[in-house]
Amino acid sequence: MFVYTSHVEHRIRQRKISKAHIERTVLHPDKVQASFKKRMLAQRDFSGSTLEVVYIQEQDVIVIVTAYTLEEEHDH
């Protein structure tokens, strides 16, 4: 099950990123690595644009923290 924080709901609307792409990136990443505070970074290429999703896996729940394309500037 995917849970979206209010922060990411706002950001993905702003960045025009679909939840389908976010979920596909988490479930079938091209690359994934550990980050800080139990966060994971998943990357997947969509037609030449790389989507990066920051998430936390808590048992059967995946909490989406933020998502952005690597070409755009983002703040953490």
Beta strands, then each sheet from edge to edge (+ up, - down):
strand 1: 2-4
strand 2: 31-34
strand 3: 39-46
strand 4: 49-58
strand 5: 61-69
sheet 1: 1+ 5+ 4- 3+ 2-
end
